């Protein structure tokens, strides 16, 4: 287990940063090229990672994976759920 042993055999040719996984190095290198190889079939927006594209897709499908247990309202993105939860929270960080 390279990650737990902190062995980092993959090195960035540009900056010299060492990483534990080859796939992490491939994605890391995209920071320099501006590359976004994972393209949404619906809107053509590009993403650096497959997981980023997966998180994006519910916007188009209407799928709402995150629901708030207090009121049952559902959201496509976790951040939207977290923002909504403030409505039900007594410790409001700001007043409207």
PDB file as gemmi writes it, atoms N, CA and C in Angstrom:
CRYST1    1.000    1.000    1.000  90.00  90.00  90.00 P 1                      
ATOM      1  N   UNK A   1       0.835  -1.186   0.000  1.00  0.00           N  
ATOM      2  CA  UNK A   1       0.000   0.000   0.000  1.00  0.00           C  
ATOM      3  C   UNK A   1       0.881   1.250   0.000  1.00  0.00           C  
ATOM      4  N   UNK A   2       1.068   1.818  -1.160  1.00  0.00           N  
ATOM      5  CA  UNK A   2       1.933   2.983  -1.288  1.00  0.00           C  
ATOM      6  C   UNK A   2       1.397   4.189  -0.526  1.00  0.00           C  
ATOM      7  N   UNK A   3       0.081   4.363  -0.537  1.00  0.00           N  
ATOM      8  CA  UNK A   3      -0.511   5.533   0.101  1.00  0.00           C  
ATOM      9  C   UNK A   3      -0.226   5.537   1.596  1.00  0.00           C  
ATOM     10  N   UNK A   4      -0.430   4.399   2.258  1.00  0.00           N  
ATOM     11  CA  UNK A   4      -0.248   4.340   3.702  1.00  0.00           C  
ATOM     12  C   UNK A   4       1.223   4.346   4.101  1.00  0.00           C  
ATOM     13  N   UNK A   5       2.078   3.917   3.210  1.00  0.00           N  
ATOM     14  CA  UNK A   5       3.510   3.906   3.500  1.00  0.00           C  
ATOM     15  C   UNK A   5       4.179   5.200   3.050  1.00  0.00           C  
ATOM     16  N   UNK A   6       3.400   6.079   2.433  1.00  0.00           N  
ATOM     17  CA  UNK A   6       3.878   7.360   1.935  1.00  0.00           C  
ATOM     18  C   UNK A   6       5.019   7.214   0.922  1.00  0.00           C  
ATOM     19  N   UNK A   7       4.984   6.151   0.129  1.00  0.00           N  
ATOM     20  CA  UNK A   7       5.927   5.977  -0.971  1.00  0.00           C  
ATOM     21  C   UNK A   7       5.322   6.666  -2.178  1.00  0.00           C  
ATOM     22  N   UNK A   8       6.081   7.551  -2.798  1.00  0.00           N  
ATOM     23  CA  UNK A   8       5.565   8.337  -3.912  1.00  0.00           C  
ATOM     24  C   UNK A   8       6.479   8.183  -5.129  1.00  0.00           C  
ATOM     25  N   UNK A   9       6.288   7.101  -5.890  1.00  0.00           N  
ATOM     26  CA  UNK A   9       7.189   6.816  -7.001  1.00  0.00           C  
ATOM     27  C   UNK A   9       6.909   7.597  -8.290  1.00  0.00           C  
ATOM     28  N   UNK A  10       5.781   8.283  -8.379  1.00  0.00           N  
ATOM     29  CA  UNK A  10       5.418   8.991  -9.610  1.00  0.00           C  
ATOM     30  C   UNK A  10       5.702  10.477  -9.450  1.00  0.00           C  
ATOM     31  N   UNK A  11       6.582  10.997 -10.318  1.00  0.00           N  
ATOM     32  CA  UNK A  11       7.057  12.364 -10.176  1.00  0.00           C  
ATOM     33  C   UNK A  11       6.636  13.209 -11.372  1.00  0.00           C  
ATOM     34  N   UNK A  12       6.136  14.413 -11.105  1.00  0.00           N  
ATOM     35  CA  UNK A  12       5.747  15.344 -12.153  1.00  0.00           C  
ATOM     36  C   UNK A  12       7.006  15.865 -12.851  1.00  0.00           C  
ATOM     37  N   UNK A  13       7.039  15.763 -14.176  1.00  0.00           N  
ATOM     38  CA  UNK A  13       8.193  16.226 -14.952  1.00  0.00           C  
ATOM     39  C   UNK A  13       8.327  17.749 -14.937  1.00  0.00           C  
ATOM     40  N   UNK A  14       7.236  18.440 -14.671  1.00  0.00           N  
ATOM     41  CA  UNK A  14       7.255  19.902 -14.728  1.00  0.00           C  
ATOM     42  C   UNK A  14       7.704  20.528 -13.409  1.00  0.00           C  
ATOM     43  N   UNK A  15       7.096  20.116 -12.294  1.00  0.00           N  
ATOM     44  CA  UNK A  15       7.409  20.757 -11.011  1.00  0.00           C  
ATOM     45  C   UNK A  15       8.179  19.868 -10.034  1.00  0.00           C  
ATOM     46  N   UNK A  16       8.243  18.563 -10.328  1.00  0.00           N  
ATOM     47  CA  UNK A  16       8.978  17.660  -9.455  1.00  0.00           C  
ATOM     48  C   UNK A  16       8.177  17.086  -8.304  1.00  0.00           C  
ATOM     49  N   UNK A  17       6.902  17.444  -8.189  1.00  0.00           N  
ATOM     50  CA  UNK A  17       6.073  16.918  -7.099  1.00  0.00           C  
ATOM     51  C   UNK A  17       5.929  15.412  -7.245  1.00  0.00           C  
ATOM     52  N   UNK A  18       6.065  14.686  -6.133  1.00  0.00           N  
ATOM     53  CA  UNK A  18       5.926  13.236  -6.130  1.00  0.00           C  
ATOM     54  C   UNK A  18       4.529  12.844  -5.674  1.00  0.00           C  
ATOM     55  N   UNK A  19       3.980  11.817  -6.337  1.00  0.00           N  
ATOM     56  CA  UNK A  19       2.624  11.352  -6.042  1.00  0.00           C  
ATOM     57  C   UNK A  19       2.614   9.838  -5.888  1.00  0.00           C  
ATOM     58  N   UNK A  20       1.594   9.328  -5.204  1.00  0.00           N  
ATOM     59  CA  UNK A  20       1.541   7.899  -4.906  1.00  0.00           C  
ATOM     60  C   UNK A  20       0.973   7.051  -6.035  1.00  0.00           C  
ATOM     61  N   UNK A  21       0.126   7.626  -6.900  1.00  0.00           N  
ATOM     62  CA  UNK A  21      -0.536   6.835  -7.934  1.00  0.00           C  
ATOM     63  C   UNK A  21      -0.313   7.423  -9.325  1.00  0.00           C  
ATOM     64  N   UNK A  22      -0.214   6.546 -10.303  1.00  0.00           N  
ATOM     65  CA  UNK A  22      -0.007   6.962 -11.685  1.00  0.00           C  
ATOM     66  C   UNK A  22      -1.189   7.783 -12.191  1.00  0.00           C  
ATOM     67  N   UNK A  23      -2.409   7.356 -11.853  1.00  0.00           N  
ATOM     68  CA  UNK A  23      -3.595   8.088 -12.308  1.00  0.00           C  
ATOM     69  C   UNK A  23      -3.654   9.487 -11.702  1.00  0.00           C  
ATOM     70  N   UNK A  24      -3.201   9.627 -10.466  1.00  0.00           N  
ATOM     71  CA  UNK A  24      -3.165  10.946  -9.827  1.00  0.00           C  
ATOM     72  C   UNK A  24      -2.181  11.843 -10.560  1.00  0.00           C  
ATOM     73  N   UNK A  25      -1.055  11.295 -10.965  1.00  0.00           N  
ATOM     74  CA  UNK A  25      -0.070  12.065 -11.719  1.00  0.00           C  
ATOM     75  C   UNK A  25      -0.641  12.514 -13.062  1.00  0.00           C  
ATOM     76  N   UNK A  26      -1.376  11.639 -13.728  1.00  0.00           N  
ATOM     77  CA  UNK A  26      -1.969  11.991 -15.022  1.00  0.00           C  
ATOM     78  C   UNK A  26      -2.953  13.149 -14.868  1.00  0.00           C  
ATOM     79  N   UNK A  27      -3.781  13.098 -13.851  1.00  0.00           N  
ATOM     80  CA  UNK A  27      -4.743  14.171 -13.605  1.00  0.00           C  
ATOM     81  C   UNK A  27      -4.029  15.436 -13.149  1.00  0.00           C  
ATOM     82  N   UNK A  28      -3.010  15.279 -12.321  1.00  0.00           N  
ATOM     83  CA  UNK A  28      -2.240  16.414 -11.811  1.00  0.00           C  
ATOM     84  C   UNK A  28      -1.611  17.194 -12.965  1.00  0.00           C  
ATOM     85  N   UNK A  29      -1.108  16.493 -13.954  1.00  0.00           N  
ATOM     86  CA  UNK A  29      -0.485  17.139 -15.107  1.00  0.00           C  
ATOM     87  C   UNK A  29      -1.431  18.007 -15.909  1.00  0.00           C  
ATOM     88  N   UNK A  30      -2.724  17.739 -15.807  1.00  0.00           N  
ATOM     89  CA  UNK A  30      -3.715  18.534 -16.526  1.00  0.00           C  
ATOM     90  C   UNK A  30      -3.774  19.969 -16.016  1.00  0.00           C  
ATOM     91  N   UNK A  31      -3.324  20.188 -14.778  1.00  0.00           N  
ATOM     92  CA  UNK A  31      -3.301  21.550 -14.238  1.00  0.00           C  
ATOM     93  C   UNK A  31      -2.421  22.459 -15.092  1.00  0.00           C  
ATOM     94  N   UNK A  32      -1.387  21.915 -15.670  1.00  0.00           N  
ATOM     95  CA  UNK A  32      -0.462  22.706 -16.468  1.00  0.00           C  
ATOM     96  C   UNK A  32      -0.949  22.905 -17.899  1.00  0.00           C  
ATOM     97  N   UNK A  33      -1.661  21.932 -18.420  1.00  0.00           N  
ATOM     98  CA  UNK A  33      -2.101  22.004 -19.815  1.00  0.00           C  
ATOM     99  C   UNK A  33      -3.489  22.609 -19.954  1.00  0.00           C  
ATOM    100  N   UNK A  34      -4.236  22.665 -18.845  1.00  0.00           N  
ATOM    101  CA  UNK A  34      -5.610  23.152 -18.899  1.00  0.00           C  
ATOM    102  C   UNK A  34      -6.546  22.119 -19.506  1.00  0.00           C  
ATOM    103  N   UNK A  35      -6.058  20.884 -19.670  1.00  0.00           N  
ATOM    104  CA  UNK A  35      -6.838  19.835 -20.292  1.00  0.00           C  
ATOM    105  C   UNK A  35      -7.988  19.347 -19.435  1.00  0.00           C  
ATOM    106  N   UNK A  36      -9.085  19.048 -20.100  1.00  0.00           N  
ATOM    107  CA  UNK A  36     -10.265  18.489 -19.434  1.00  0.00           C  
ATOM    108  C   UNK A  36     -10.793  17.391 -20.344  1.00  0.00           C  
ATOM    109  N   UNK A  37     -10.239  16.186 -20.215  1.00  0.00           N  
ATOM    110  CA  UNK A  37     -10.556  15.119 -21.163  1.00  0.00           C  
ATOM    111  C   UNK A  37     -11.913  14.451 -20.981  1.00  0.00           C  
ATOM    112  N   UNK A  38     -12.586  14.685 -19.873  1.00  0.00           N  
ATOM    113  CA  UNK A  38     -13.885  14.055 -19.640  1.00  0.00           C  
ATOM    114  C   UNK A  38     -14.976  15.050 -20.023  1.00  0.00           C  
ATOM    115  N   UNK A  39     -15.646  14.783 -21.129  1.00  0.00           N  
ATOM    116  CA  UNK A  39     -16.598  15.713 -21.718  1.00  0.00           C  
ATOM    117  C   UNK A  39     -18.037  15.232 -21.508  1.00  0.00           C  
ATOM    118  N   UNK A  40     -18.895  16.152 -21.075  1.00  0.00           N  
ATOM    119  CA  UNK A  40     -20.312  15.847 -20.905  1.00  0.00           C  
ATOM    120  C   UNK A  40     -20.960  15.694 -22.279  1.00  0.00           C  
ATOM    121  N   UNK A  41     -21.662  14.589 -22.482  1.00  0.00           N  
ATOM    122  CA  UNK A  41     -22.336  14.333 -23.757  1.00  0.00           C  
ATOM    123  C   UNK A  41     -23.500  15.291 -24.001  1.00  0.00           C  
ATOM    124  N   UNK A  42     -24.029  15.873 -22.952  1.00  0.00           N  
ATOM    125  CA  UNK A  42     -25.200  16.740 -23.084  1.00  0.00           C  
ATOM    126  C   UNK A  42     -24.818  18.186 -23.386  1.00  0.00           C  
ATOM    127  N   UNK A  43     -23.898  18.755 -22.606  1.00  0.00           N  
ATOM    128  CA  UNK A  43     -23.589  20.187 -22.743  1.00  0.00           C  
ATOM    129  C   UNK A  43     -22.167  20.478 -23.213  1.00  0.00           C  
ATOM    130  N   UNK A  44     -21.369  19.440 -23.389  1.00  0.00           N  
ATOM    131  CA  UNK A  44     -19.979  19.561 -23.860  1.00  0.00           C  
ATOM    132  C   UNK A  44     -19.038  20.233 -22.866  1.00  0.00           C  
ATOM    133  N   UNK A  45     -19.438  20.376 -21.630  1.00  0.00           N  
ATOM    134  CA  UNK A  45     -18.546  20.927 -20.616  1.00  0.00           C  
ATOM    135  C   UNK A  45     -17.474  19.891 -20.300  1.00  0.00           C  
ATOM    136  N   UNK A  46     -16.235  20.341 -20.131  1.00  0.00           N  
ATOM    137  CA  UNK A  46     -15.128  19.438 -19.851  1.00  0.00           C  
ATOM    138  C   UNK A  46     -14.769  19.382 -18.378  1.00  0.00           C  
ATOM    139  N   UNK A  47     -14.274  18.220 -17.959  1.00  0.00           N  
ATOM    140  CA  UNK A  47     -13.873  18.008 -16.571  1.00  0.00           C  
ATOM    141  C   UNK A  47     -12.527  17.306 -16.529  1.00  0.00           C  
ATOM    142  N   UNK A  48     -11.754  17.587 -15.475  1.00  0.00           N  
ATOM    143  CA  UNK A  48     -10.444  16.961 -15.330  1.00  0.00           C  
ATOM    144  C   UNK A  48     -10.545  15.498 -14.943  1.00  0.00           C  
ATOM    145  N   UNK A  49     -11.561  15.133 -14.183  1.00  0.00           N  
ATOM    146  CA  UNK A  49     -11.677  13.762 -13.711  1.00  0.00           C  
ATOM    147  C   UNK A  49     -13.032  13.144 -14.012  1.00  0.00           C  
ATOM    148  N   UNK A  50     -13.046  11.805 -14.068  1.00  0.00           N  
ATOM    149  CA  UNK A  50     -14.278  11.066 -14.328  1.00  0.00           C  
ATOM    150  C   UNK A  50     -15.303  11.308 -13.217  1.00  0.00           C  
ATOM    151  N   UNK A  51     -14.839  11.400 -11.987  1.00  0.00           N  
ATOM    152  CA  UNK A  51     -15.733  11.629 -10.856  1.00  0.00           C  
ATOM    153  C   UNK A  51     -16.394  13.003 -10.952  1.00  0.00           C  
ATOM    154  N   UNK A  52     -15.665  14.000 -11.423  1.00  0.00           N  
ATOM    155  CA  UNK A  52     -16.230  15.340 -11.586  1.00  0.00           C  
ATOM    156  C   UNK A  52     -17.375  15.323 -12.600  1.00  0.00           C  
ATOM    157  N   UNK A  53     -17.184  14.578 -13.688  1.00  0.00           N  
ATOM    158  CA  UNK A  53     -18.238  14.442 -14.693  1.00  0.00           C  
ATOM    159  C   UNK A  53     -19.448  13.715 -14.107  1.00  0.00           C  
ATOM    160  N   UNK A  54     -19.194  12.692 -13.312  1.00  0.00           N  
ATOM    161  CA  UNK A  54     -20.278  11.925 -12.687  1.00  0.00           C  
ATOM    162  C   UNK A  54     -21.104  12.817 -11.755  1.00  0.00           C  
ATOM    163  N   UNK A  55     -20.449  13.673 -11.006  1.00  0.00           N  
ATOM    164  CA  UNK A  55     -21.133  14.594 -10.101  1.00  0.00           C  
ATOM    165  C   UNK A  55     -21.972  15.604 -10.896  1.00  0.00           C  
ATOM    166  N   UNK A  56     -21.496  15.976 -12.066  1.00  0.00           N  
ATOM    167  CA  UNK A  56     -22.162  16.960 -12.930  1.00  0.00           C  
ATOM    168  C   UNK A  56     -23.448  16.428 -13.571  1.00  0.00           C  
ATOM    169  N   UNK A  57     -23.488  15.160 -13.929  1.00  0.00           N  
ATOM    170  CA  UNK A  57     -24.569  14.594 -14.739  1.00  0.00           C  
ATOM    171  C   UNK A  57     -25.985  14.749 -14.181  1.00  0.00           C  
ATOM    172  N   UNK A  58     -26.227  14.680 -12.872  1.00  0.00           N  
ATOM    173  CA  UNK A  58     -27.598  14.851 -12.383  1.00  0.00           C  
ATOM    174  C   UNK A  58     -28.231  16.193 -12.757  1.00  0.00           C  
ATOM    175  N   UNK A  59     -27.439  17.176 -13.090  1.00  0.00           N  
ATOM    176  CA  UNK A  59     -27.973  18.464 -13.535  1.00  0.00           C  
ATOM    177  C   UNK A  59     -28.838  18.257 -14.778  1.00  0.00           C  
ATOM    178  N   UNK A  60     -28.425  17.350 -15.656  1.00  0.00           N  
ATOM    179  CA  UNK A  60     -29.141  17.104 -16.899  1.00  0.00           C  
ATOM    180  C   UNK A  60     -30.234  16.043 -16.756  1.00  0.00           C  
ATOM    181  N   UNK A  61     -30.013  15.072 -15.918  1.00  0.00           N  
ATOM    182  CA  UNK A  61     -30.961  13.960 -15.803  1.00  0.00           C  
ATOM    183  C   UNK A  61     -32.137  14.283 -14.893  1.00  0.00           C  
ATOM    184  N   UNK A  62     -31.955  15.294 -14.054  1.00  0.00           N  
ATOM    185  CA  UNK A  62     -32.995  15.632 -13.095  1.00  0.00           C  
ATOM    186  C   UNK A  62     -32.968  14.743 -11.862  1.00  0.00           C  
ATOM    187  N   UNK A  63     -32.029  13.821 -11.833  1.00  0.00           N  
ATOM    188  CA  UNK A  63     -31.893  12.915 -10.689  1.00  0.00           C  
ATOM    189  C   UNK A  63     -31.477  13.717  -9.460  1.00  0.00           C  
ATOM    190  N   UNK A  64     -32.161  13.492  -8.369  1.00  0.00           N  
ATOM    191  CA  UNK A  64     -31.864  14.211  -7.125  1.00  0.00           C  
ATOM    192  C   UNK A  64     -31.443  13.196  -6.071  1.00  0.00           C  
ATOM    193  N   UNK A  65     -30.142  13.117  -5.883  1.00  0.00           N  
ATOM    194  CA  UNK A  65     -29.559  12.108  -4.999  1.00  0.00           C  
ATOM    195  C   UNK A  65     -29.532  12.522  -3.537  1.00  0.00           C  
ATOM    196  N   UNK A  66     -29.670  13.810  -3.271  1.00  0.00           N  
ATOM    197  CA  UNK A  66     -29.516  14.307  -1.910  1.00  0.00           C  
ATOM    198  C   UNK A  66     -30.834  14.906  -1.418  1.00  0.00           C  
ATOM    199  N   UNK A  67     -31.386  14.343  -0.349  1.00  0.00           N  
ATOM    200  CA  UNK A  67     -32.626  14.896   0.200  1.00  0.00           C  
ATOM    201  C   UNK A  67     -32.419  15.254   1.671  1.00  0.00           C  
ATOM    202  N   UNK A  68     -33.118  16.301   2.076  1.00  0.00           N  
ATOM    203  CA  UNK A  68     -32.983  16.781   3.446  1.00  0.00           C  
ATOM    204  C   UNK A  68     -34.014  16.098   4.332  1.00  0.00           C  
ATOM    205  N   UNK A  69     -33.541  15.492   5.398  1.00  0.00           N  
ATOM    206  CA  UNK A  69     -34.409  14.669   6.253  1.00  0.00           C  
ATOM    207  C   UNK A  69     -35.463  15.488   6.997  1.00  0.00           C  
ATOM    208  N   UNK A  70     -35.227  16.773   7.209  1.00  0.00           N  
ATOM    209  CA  UNK A  70     -36.170  17.597   7.962  1.00  0.00           C  
ATOM    210  C   UNK A  70     -37.429  17.889   7.143  1.00  0.00           C  
ATOM    211  N   UNK A  71     -37.247  18.281   5.888  1.00  0.00           N  
ATOM    212  CA  UNK A  71     -38.402  18.686   5.080  1.00  0.00           C  
ATOM    213  C   UNK A  71     -38.636  17.802   3.858  1.00  0.00           C  
ATOM    214  N   UNK A  72     -37.673  16.941   3.527  1.00  0.00           N  
ATOM    215  CA  UNK A  72     -37.823  16.037   2.394  1.00  0.00           C  
ATOM    216  C   UNK A  72     -37.462  16.628   1.045  1.00  0.00           C  
ATOM    217  N   UNK A  73     -37.093  17.899   0.986  1.00  0.00           N  
ATOM    218  CA  UNK A  73     -36.727  18.521  -0.277  1.00  0.00           C  
ATOM    219  C   UNK A  73     -35.458  17.854  -0.809  1.00  0.00           C  
ATOM    220  N   UNK A  74     -35.413  17.612  -2.135  1.00  0.00           N  
ATOM    221  CA  UNK A  74     -34.290  16.894  -2.736  1.00  0.00           C  
ATOM    222  C   UNK A  74     -33.513  17.792  -3.691  1.00  0.00           C  
ATOM    223  N   UNK A  75     -32.222  17.454  -3.865  1.00  0.00           N  
ATOM    224  CA  UNK A  75     -31.312  18.262  -4.674  1.00  0.00           C  
ATOM    225  C   UNK A  75     -30.401  17.375  -5.508  1.00  0.00           C  
ATOM    226  N   UNK A  76     -29.955  17.897  -6.626  1.00  0.00           N  
ATOM    227  CA  UNK A  76     -29.039  17.179  -7.510  1.00  0.00           C  
ATOM    228  C   UNK A  76     -27.612  17.233  -6.977  1.00  0.00           C  
ATOM    229  N   UNK A  77     -27.290  18.311  -6.259  1.00  0.00           N  
ATOM    230  CA  UNK A  77     -25.915  18.475  -5.760  1.00  0.00           C  
ATOM    231  C   UNK A  77     -25.900  18.612  -4.241  1.00  0.00           C  
ATOM    232  N   UNK A  78     -24.880  18.038  -3.650  1.00  0.00           N  
ATOM    233  CA  UNK A  78     -24.746  18.069  -2.193  1.00  0.00           C  
ATOM    234  C   UNK A  78     -24.601  19.496  -1.669  1.00  0.00           C  
ATOM    235  N   UNK A  79     -23.880  20.328  -2.395  1.00  0.00           N  
ATOM    236  CA  UNK A  79     -23.698  21.721  -1.975  1.00  0.00           C  
ATOM    237  C   UNK A  79     -25.014  22.469  -1.874  1.00  0.00           C  
ATOM    238  N   UNK A  80     -25.946  22.164  -2.796  1.00  0.00           N  
ATOM    239  CA  UNK A  80     -27.259  22.795  -2.746  1.00  0.00           C  
ATOM    240  C   UNK A  80     -28.032  22.342  -1.505  1.00  0.00           C  
ATOM    241  N   UNK A  81     -27.901  21.075  -1.164  1.00  0.00           N  
ATOM    242  CA  UNK A  81     -28.528  20.554   0.056  1.00  0.00           C  
ATOM    243  C   UNK A  81     -27.952  21.250   1.283  1.00  0.00           C  
ATOM    244  N   UNK A  82     -26.649  21.395   1.338  1.00  0.00           N  
ATOM    245  CA  UNK A  82     -26.008  22.032   2.487  1.00  0.00           C  
ATOM    246  C   UNK A  82     -26.458  23.490   2.633  1.00  0.00           C  
ATOM    247  N   UNK A  83     -26.582  24.177   1.498  1.00  0.00           N  
ATOM    248  CA  UNK A  83     -27.045  25.558   1.517  1.00  0.00           C  
ATOM    249  C   UNK A  83     -28.496  25.629   2.018  1.00  0.00           C  
ATOM    250  N   UNK A  84     -29.311  24.689   1.596  1.00  0.00           N  
ATOM    251  CA  UNK A  84     -30.712  24.654   2.012  1.00  0.00           C  
ATOM    252  C   UNK A  84     -30.842  24.377   3.508  1.00  0.00           C  
ATOM    253  N   UNK A  85     -29.977  23.547   4.051  1.00  0.00           N  
ATOM    254  CA  UNK A  85     -30.060  23.159   5.466  1.00  0.00           C  
ATOM    255  C   UNK A  85     -29.981  24.369   6.388  1.00  0.00           C  
ATOM    256  N   UNK A  86     -29.381  25.445   5.940  1.00  0.00           N  
ATOM    257  CA  UNK A  86     -29.257  26.661   6.755  1.00  0.00           C  
ATOM    258  C   UNK A  86     -30.637  27.203   7.115  1.00  0.00           C  
ATOM    259  N   UNK A  87     -31.614  27.014   6.235  1.00  0.00           N  
ATOM    260  CA  UNK A  87     -32.976  27.484   6.492  1.00  0.00           C  
ATOM    261  C   UNK A  87     -33.535  26.854   7.763  1.00  0.00           C  
ATOM    262  N   UNK A  88     -33.203  25.599   8.001  1.00  0.00           N  
ATOM    263  CA  UNK A  88     -33.733  24.860   9.143  1.00  0.00           C  
ATOM    264  C   UNK A  88     -32.853  24.967  10.387  1.00  0.00           C  
ATOM    265  N   UNK A  89     -31.697  25.572  10.239  1.00  0.00           N  
ATOM    266  CA  UNK A  89     -30.729  25.656  11.325  1.00  0.00           C  
ATOM    267  C   UNK A  89     -31.013  26.893  12.187  1.00  0.00           C  
ATOM    268  N   UNK A  90     -31.064  26.721  13.493  1.00  0.00           N  
ATOM    269  CA  UNK A  90     -31.297  27.861  14.397  1.00  0.00           C  
ATOM    270  C   UNK A  90     -30.085  28.766  14.482  1.00  0.00           C  
ATOM    271  N   UNK A  91     -28.898  28.244  14.206  1.00  0.00           N  
ATOM    272  CA  UNK A  91     -27.670  29.045  14.257  1.00  0.00           C  
ATOM    273  C   UNK A  91     -27.375  29.593  12.873  1.00  0.00           C  
ATOM    274  N   UNK A  92     -28.197  30.535  12.422  1.00  0.00           N  
ATOM    275  CA  UNK A  92     -28.050  31.104  11.088  1.00  0.00           C  
ATOM    276  C   UNK A  92     -26.791  31.973  11.035  1.00  0.00           C  
ATOM    277  N   UNK A  93     -25.921  31.732  10.045  1.00  0.00           N  
ATOM    278  CA  UNK A  93     -24.688  32.503   9.958  1.00  0.00           C  
ATOM    279  C   UNK A  93     -24.935  33.950   9.498  1.00  0.00           C  
ATOM    280  N   UNK A  94     -26.130  34.206   8.958  1.00  0.00           N  
ATOM    281  CA  UNK A  94     -26.440  35.564   8.511  1.00  0.00           C  
ATOM    282  C   UNK A  94     -27.952  35.716   8.468  1.00  0.00           C  
ATOM    283  N   UNK A  95     -28.409  36.931   8.473  1.00  0.00           N  
ATOM    284  CA  UNK A  95     -29.846  37.226   8.421  1.00  0.00           C  
ATOM    285  C   UNK A  95     -30.196  37.718   7.042  1.00  0.00           C  
ATOM    286  N   UNK A  96     -31.377  37.376   6.565  1.00  0.00           N  
ATOM    287  CA  UNK A  96     -31.846  37.826   5.245  1.00  0.00           C  
ATOM    288  C   UNK A  96     -32.553  39.144   5.372  1.00  0.00           C  
TER     289      UNK A  96                                                      
END                                                                             
